[in-house]
């Protein structure tokens, strides 16, 4: 089974969760080593610019999910 079977969701809240999952999966696929990700986490977890960038990535992915769901207008 796929880790992301569909972008289609029933609600915007579910869509936002999919956007977060997309963002997290991109990081995991880019840096598959768990130990390396854990080692880097303090660097970005305490950096406002890094956290803002994370928000931008999630927002971009949420826009993609929203479009796929016709902005939940149906």
N, C-alpha and C positions, 0 to 999 in steps of 0.2 A: 504494500500500500504506500502511496505517495505521502510525503510529509505535508504536502499541500495539495489536496485533491481538487480544490476549486476556489476561485475568487468570489463566487456567488455566495452571498450571505443573506439572512432574513432581515437583519437590522444593521444600522450604522455602527452600533456598539460591537457587534460580531465582526463587522468589517474592519474596525480599528484593531481588534485582536489579531486578525489575519495580517494586517499591515505590520504590526509589531513582529509577528512570527516571520514574515518575509524579511524584515530587517535583521532579525537575529540569525536567521538561516544564512543570509549573505555573509555575515561576519564569520559564522562557523565554517562555511565553505571556503572562505578566503583564508582563514587561519584555522585549519582543522585540529591543531594540537591544543588540547585542553590546558595543559600546563602553561603554554605560552600565553593563552588568553587570560588565564588567572594571574600570571605575572604582570601583564600589561594593565589589568583592570584598575589598580590604584592610580595609575597615571591619568586615565581619562575620567575616572569616577570623581575625582576632585578638581577637575578642570572645566570651568564654565564654558569655554569655547568648544570643547569636545562634547559636552552635554547638549549644547545648542545644535551642533552638527548632527547628533543622534536624532534630535527632534525633527530636523529637516529631512533626514532620510525616512523617518517614519511618516512624516507628512506627505512626502512624495509617493510612498507606497500606499498610503491611505487614499490619495487622489486616484491612483490606478484602480484600487478596489472599488471606490465610489463610482468611477466611470463604468466599470464592469457590471455594476448593479444599478445602472441608470439613476444613480443618486437616490436610490430607494423610493423612487416616485411611482413605481407600478403598484 
